[in-house]
Amino acid sequence: MSSFNFDVITLFPRAFELINNLGVITRALDKNLIDVNLYDLREYGEGAYRQVDDKPYGGGAGMVLKPEPIFKAYESIQKTTKSKTLLMTPQGKVLKQVDLARWSTLDQIIIICGQYEGFDERIRYLADEEISIGDYVLSGGEIPAISIINGLTRLLPGTLGDPDSLVDESHNSSLLEYPHYTRPLIFKDMKVPDILVSGNHEEIKLWRRQKSIERTLERRSDLISNENYKKSIQSKIIIKENDIYPDW
C-alpha cells in the first residue's frame, strides 16, 4: 500500500512535533500509511538573513509573507497526479467532514501555512482550495494543518483498528453522534439508560438514532439546512422522553 503524502510548507516546522504524540497519526506513521514532509520556509528565504516577510504596500500594521520563498518551497515539492494544495487562511471555507472524506481519495495533500498579518495575495495562485477551521484568527496555519492531517488520516484504510467506528461519528449524515456510556452502571446518582443494558439491539439502534436527531436539533440545527427535512425528523422522533425507554 502506497503512503498518503502530506507536504507542509511552514515557518515553524517544530510545531509538527506534536503529531508524534497523537495516537492515530503516530500509528499511521509507524505503519507507513502516511508520510509527513515538512518544508521549512526559512530555508527558502531571501538574502543572507533568509527574509520571508516584508512590510505591506500601502502601509498598515504587521508583516506580510513574501511570495518568492513560498513559491520556491512549493516548486521543490514533487507532485503526484492525485494531489491537491490547501492554503490555511481564516478567509477560507470552513472545514467540514465531507471535505476530509473527499480528500481521502487522493494520495497527496500540500498545505501552505500562513503567518503574521497574512501573505502576499499572489500566493493564492498556488492553492486549489482555501481552508479555515473556524471563524476566528490564529497566529498561523500550523494548528489548522495538524487538524487536517489528523482528521484525514483517520479516514485512510488501515489506520483505525475498527473501521466501523467511523460510521456513527458526529457530522456523518448531518447529525451529531448519540450519547455514550460505560461502566459503572450508576455514577453520582446518574444511571445508564435502561435501553442500553436491555440487550435489544434493534431498540438500542432506534434510541441512538433518536438521540442523534435530538442532539443535532438542540445544539447544531444549522447542520440540517433543509427546513422541510428538519420538520420531518422533528415529527418522526420514535422514542420520547419519559416514554417507553426513559433515560434514567
TIFIMI-220712 format. One line per field, with one value per residue (C-alpha): x, y, z; residue number from 1; residue in three letters. Coordinates in pm, 1 decimal, decimal comma, padded with zeros to 6 digits. Example, Ala and Ser with C-alpha at 12.3 -4.5 7.8 and 13.67 -1.06 7.14 Angstrom:
2
u c(01230,0  01367,0)
v c(-00450,0  -00106,0)
w c(00780,0  00714,0)
num c(1  2)
residuo c(ALA  SER)
This chain:
248
u c(00000,0  00138,7  00168,5  -00054,5  00174,5  00127,2  00369,1  00357,9  00517,4  00565,3  00776,4  00756,5  00824,6  00882,2  00511,5  00452,2  00645,3  00303,0  00190,2  00442,9  00226,1  -00114,9  -00206,7  -00382,2  -00123,2  00169,9  00037,8  -00020,0  00338,3  00473,1  00272,7  00391,0  00032,6  00124,6  00433,0  00451,8  00715,0  00793,7  00938,6  01094,9  01005,5  01312,4  01535,5  01380,7  01415,1  01573,8  01929,8  02178,7  01911,6  01669,4  01397,1  01047,1  00832,9  00816,1  00608,0  00281,6  00248,3  00014,4  00113,1  -00050,4  00044,1  00238,1  00439,1  00329,2  00478,7  00665,4  00570,1  00920,8  01004,6  00665,5  00680,6  01032,6  00925,5  00616,4  00810,3  01055,6  00776,1  00726,8  00357,7  00154,7  -00130,4  -00381,4  -00266,8  -00441,2  -00296,0  -00464,6  -00395,7  -00464,4  -00635,0  -00918,2  -01070,5  -01112,0  -01409,8  -01474,5  -01352,8  -01623,9  -01613,8  -01719,5  -01402,1  -01184,9  -01375,7  -01332,4  -00956,4  -00910,7  -00947,7  -00627,9  -00270,2  -00115,7  -00218,6  00010,8  -00058,4  00065,0  00062,8  00014,6  00165,1  00167,8  -00078,8  -00119,3  00052,8  00109,1  -00209,5  -00021,0  00035,2  -00333,7  -00246,0  -00091,7  -00397,5  -00672,2  -00873,6  -00851,4  -00945,5  -01027,5  -01105,0  -01342,2  -01449,0  -01157,4  -00794,8  -00486,1  -00124,1  -00050,2  -00168,1  00013,5  -00271,1  -00522,3  -00274,7  -00235,9  -00614,3  -00640,0  -00363,6  -00535,0  -00886,8  -00787,4  -00551,8  -00833,9  -01023,2  -00743,8  -00778,7  -00574,9  -00545,0  -00815,6  -00834,2  -01209,1  -01323,2  -01685,2  -01601,5  -01618,8  -01976,6  -02172,6  -01944,9  -02062,5  -02106,0  -02170,2  -02516,3  -02550,8  -02613,6  -02420,0  -02328,2  -02552,5  -02451,1  -02209,4  -02190,9  -01961,2  -01914,4  -02013,4  -02387,9  -02456,0  -02219,6  -02303,9  -02673,2  -02661,7  -02775,5  -02704,3  -03028,7  -03212,1  -03236,7  -02858,0  -02844,0  -03157,6  -02977,7  -03235,7  -03011,3  -03292,1  -03438,1  -03088,7  -03037,4  -03364,8  -03276,2  -02937,3  -03093,6  -03342,4  -03072,3  -02863,8  -03159,7  -03245,3  -02886,2  -02842,9  -03165,6  -03073,6  -02703,9  -02637,9  -02961,3  -02756,6  -02622,4  -02969,0  -03007,3  -03327,8  -03621,7  -03863,9  -03624,7  -03577,9  -03954,8  -03983,8  -03732,3  -03879,4  -04215,5  -04070,7  -03881,4  -03952,3  -03875,4  -03985,7  -03859,9  -04011,7  -04193,2  -04122,4  -03748,4  -03685,9  -03335,8  -03295,0)
v c(00000,0  00339,4  00608,5  00913,7  01217,3  01534,1  01805,5  02110,1  02449,8  02619,9  02877,0  02672,5  02304,4  02221,6  02277,2  01947,9  01750,4  01726,5  01463,8  01219,6  01209,8  01177,8  00809,7  00772,8  00972,4  00810,3  00463,2  00562,9  00688,5  00369,9  00158,5  00371,4  00461,2  00830,1  01045,5  01396,4  01604,5  01948,5  02233,1  02498,3  02827,5  02994,9  02774,6  02932,9  03289,3  03578,0  03706,0  03646,2  03679,9  03438,3  03701,1  03559,3  03864,4  04236,3  04545,7  04568,4  04806,1  05089,3  05078,1  04905,6  04706,3  04383,0  04195,0  04001,1  03676,9  03730,1  03527,6  03421,6  03184,9  03012,0  02968,3  02824,1  02581,4  02481,2  02423,5  02197,0  01953,2  01657,4  01641,8  01330,8  01302,9  01287,8  01592,7  01897,5  02215,4  02376,6  02726,3  02776,9  03113,6  03249,9  03379,0  03023,7  02790,5  02638,1  02278,1  02009,9  01633,7  01593,1  01776,3  01526,9  01238,7  01393,8  01441,6  01087,4  00961,6  01147,2  01042,4  01382,8  01698,6  02001,7  02250,1  02610,5  02767,3  03142,2  03360,6  03713,5  03961,1  03747,8  03667,2  03825,7  03792,0  03619,9  03315,5  03231,9  03136,5  02812,6  02689,1  02461,6  02542,1  02792,9  02639,9  02773,0  02566,2  02825,4  03186,4  03306,1  03403,9  03211,7  03325,0  03083,0  02791,9  02516,2  02416,1  02407,0  02199,0  01948,6  01931,2  01838,2  01578,4  01425,8  01425,4  01294,4  01026,2  00871,2  00805,0  00619,9  00239,1  00055,4  00348,7  00260,9  -00076,1  -00096,3  00081,0  00061,0  00325,4  00584,2  00503,6  00672,4  00965,7  01324,1  01512,3  01197,3  01219,0  01577,4  01455,3  01473,3  01146,9  00989,1  00975,9  00706,8  00533,0  00279,2  00125,5  00188,1  00149,7  00422,0  00714,1  01000,0  00903,3  00916,6  00589,0  00448,1  00448,6  00115,9  00062,9  00033,6  -00262,4  -00428,7  -00641,4  -00543,6  -00422,4  -00303,5  -00083,3  00041,1  00137,1  00332,7  00503,8  00610,4  00745,9  00948,9  01089,7  01189,4  01378,9  01544,3  01646,4  01790,6  01990,5  02123,4  02203,2  02235,4  02276,4  02459,1  02119,9  02038,1  02308,2  02183,6  02314,3  02054,0  01775,5  01936,9  01946,3  01590,0  01444,5  01651,6  01485,2  01136,3  01102,6  00745,1  00739,0  01027,4  01149,6  00951,3  00722,9  00355,3  00385,9  00654,3  00796,5  00749,8)
w c(00000,0  -00100,8  00163,7  00165,4  00146,6  00346,2  00230,9  00456,5  00393,9  00729,6  00905,0  01226,6  01146,6  01513,1  01574,0  01395,8  01657,3  01822,0  01573,7  01716,0  02028,4  01865,0  01873,4  01538,6  01342,8  01519,9  01437,5  01076,1  01053,6  01211,5  00966,0  00671,2  00586,8  00570,5  00521,3  00665,4  00488,3  00627,5  00421,0  00642,8  00478,4  00629,9  00415,4  00107,5  00238,7  00052,6  00107,9  00384,9  00653,6  00483,8  00474,3  00436,7  00513,7  00445,9  00515,4  00321,3  00028,2  00119,5  00486,8  00779,4  01086,3  01084,6  00826,7  00519,3  00389,5  00065,6  -00241,3  -00350,4  -00059,3  -00071,6  -00448,4  -00419,6  -00149,4  -00343,8  -00665,3  -00480,2  -00390,2  -00620,2  -00707,6  -00778,1  -01026,0  -00738,5  -00544,5  -00402,3  -00249,6  00051,3  00179,8  00551,2  00595,1  00813,2  00489,2  00358,8  00356,1  00697,7  00709,3  00705,1  00745,9  00383,7  00279,3  00464,5  00305,6  -00037,8  00007,4  00139,2  -00219,0  -00316,0  -00239,9  -00163,9  00019,1  00005,8  00286,0  00290,4  00637,9  00656,9  00929,4  01072,6  00924,7  00616,7  00291,6  -00044,4  -00249,2  -00531,7  -00309,9  -00355,4  -00711,8  -00581,1  -00392,0  -00514,7  -00203,0  00082,9  00418,0  00765,1  01075,2  01217,7  01228,2  01437,3  01380,8  01495,4  01479,1  01198,2  00989,8  01178,6  01411,2  01124,0  00921,1  01206,4  01232,4  00865,9  00893,3  01195,7  01055,9  00713,8  00844,4  01049,2  00725,7  00549,7  00526,0  00787,5  01027,2  01279,3  01447,6  01384,6  01065,2  01187,5  01449,1  01169,6  01077,9  01359,3  01430,8  01460,7  01133,0  00932,8  00768,5  00900,6  01255,7  01580,1  01745,9  02008,8  02381,7  02500,8  02838,9  03001,1  03346,1  03620,5  03570,3  03828,2  03894,7  04134,1  04113,4  03731,4  03578,7  03234,6  03029,2  03069,1  02695,5  02663,2  02900,4  02766,0  02508,9  02244,1  01963,9  01736,8  02010,8  02100,4  01735,4  01735,1  02064,5  01931,0  01612,9  01814,8  02040,4  01738,0  01596,4  01929,0  01995,3  01647,0  01662,8  02007,0  01953,1  01580,7  01388,7  01125,9  01014,8  00885,7  00623,8  00459,8  00664,6  00528,7  00629,7  00970,1  01031,3  00907,5  01151,4  01434,4  01374,0  01341,0  01668,5  01760,9  02131,2  02351,0  02686,9  02975,3  02733,0  02662,8  02729,6  02993,6  03012,6  03385,7)
num c(1  2  3  4  5  6  7  8  9  10  11  12  13  14  15  16  17  18  19  20  21  22  23  24  25  26  27  28  29  30  31  32  33  34  35  36  37  38  39  40  41  42  43  44  45  46  47  48  49  50  51  52  53  54  55  56  57  58  59  60  61  62  63  64  65  66  67  68  69  70  71  72  73  74  75  76  77  78  79  80  81  82  83  84  85  86  87  88  89  90  91  92  93  94  95  96  97  98  99  100  101  102  103  104  105  106  107  108  109  110  111  112  113  114  115  116  117  118  119  120  121  122  123  124  125  126  127  128  129  130  131  132  133  134  135  136  137  138  139  140  141  142  143  144  145  146  147  148  149  150  151  152  153  154  155  156  157  158  159  160  161  162  163  164  165  166  167  168  169  170  171  172  173  174  175  176  177  178  179  180  181  182  183  184  185  186  187  188  189  190  191  192  193  194  195  196  197  198  199  200  201  202  203  204  205  206  207  208  209  210  211  212  213  214  215  216  217  218  219  220  221  222  223  224  225  226  227  228  229  230  231  232  233  234  235  236  237  238  239  240  241  242  243  244  245  246  247  248)
residuo c(MET  SER  SER  PHE  ASN  PHE  ASP  VAL  ILE  THR  LEU  PHE  PRO  ARG  ALA  PHE  GLU  LEU  ILE  ASN  ASN  LEU  GLY  VAL  ILE  THR  ARG  ALA  LEU  ASP  LYS  ASN  LEU  ILE  ASP  VAL  ASN  LEU  TYR  ASP  LEU  ARG  GLU  TYR  GLY  GLU  GLY  ALA  TYR  ARG  GLN  VAL  ASP  ASP  LYS  PRO  TYR  GLY  GLY  GLY  ALA  GLY  MET  VAL  LEU  LYS  PRO  GLU  PRO  ILE  PHE  LYS  ALA  TYR  GLU  SER  ILE  GLN  LYS  THR  THR  LYS  SER  LYS  THR  LEU  LEU  MET  THR  PRO  GLN  GLY  LYS  VAL  LEU  LYS  GLN  VAL  ASP  LEU  ALA  ARG  TRP  SER  THR  LEU  ASP  GLN  ILE  ILE  ILE  ILE  CYS  GLY  GLN  TYR  GLU  GLY  PHE  ASP  GLU  ARG  ILE  ARG  TYR  LEU  ALA  ASP  GLU  GLU  ILE  SER  ILE  GLY  ASP  TYR  VAL  LEU  SER  GLY  GLY  GLU  ILE  PRO  ALA  ILE  SER  ILE  ILE  ASN  GLY  LEU  THR  ARG  LEU  LEU  PRO  GLY  THR  LEU  GLY  ASP  PRO  ASP  SER  LEU  VAL  ASP  GLU  SER  HIS  ASN  SER  SER  LEU  LEU  GLU  TYR  PRO  HIS  TYR  THR  ARG  PRO  LEU  ILE  PHE  LYS  ASP  MET  LYS  VAL  PRO  ASP  ILE  LEU  VAL  SER  GLY  ASN  HIS  GLU  GLU  ILE  LYS  LEU  TRP  ARG  ARG  GLN  LYS  SER  ILE  GLU  ARG  THR  LEU  GLU  ARG  ARG  SER  ASP  LEU  ILE  SER  ASN  GLU  ASN  TYR  LYS  LYS  SER  ILE  GLN  SER  LYS  ILE  ILE  ILE  LYS  GLU  ASN  ASP  ILE  TYR  PRO  ASP  TRP)
